[in-house]
Amino acid sequence: MERQIMLFLVAALLLLGVLLGTAAHLPVPVALAAAAAIAGWLLIFAIREHRHKVGGTTR
């Protein structure tokens, strides 16, 4: 379980790094849309983890 969470976070950071690297070559609205998509992805992940810890459910 911990390994899956860690892999998910590494993938999110990798994607963020790639998009930040290419952001210099993209128009600002495209870079902002990509940043919003990543932020939404991480927000959904955080909500799911919070519910898992509070609810005490197993996956």
N, C-alpha and C positions, 0 to 999 in steps of 0.2 A: 504494500500500500504506500509506504513512504517513498519507495523508489518511483512509483508512478507519479506521485505528486512532484517529486524532484525533477523528473523528466519533463513534465508539463511546464514547470517553471523555467527550466533551461530552454525549452522550445520557445516559450513566450519571449524570453530575453534575447534569444538568437534572432527571432523575427523582428523584434524591436530594433536590435542593432543593425540588421540588414536594411530596414526601412529608414533608420536615421542616416545610414551611409548613403542611401540613394536619395534622401530628401533634398540634398544639395542640387540634384539634377531634375527635381520635380517642381511643378508649380505649387505654390503655397496651398491652394484649396485641396489638391490631391494629397499632399503630405498631411494636412489636418484631418482629412477623411480617414486615411490609414491609421493615424494616431488614435482617432476616435474608435475605430474598429478594434484595435488592440486593447484600448482601455475598457471597452465593453466586454471583450473576451475575459480580461483579468477580473473585472467586476463580477461577472457571472461565476467565475471560478471561486472567488472569495465568498460569495453568497452561498454557493453549494458547500464549501468547506465549513462555513459558520453553521449552517443548518445541520450538517453531519455531526459536528462537535456538540451542539446544543441539544439536538434530538437524541443523540446516542444511538442512532441507527447504524446498522452494518451494511457494507456494500458487498 
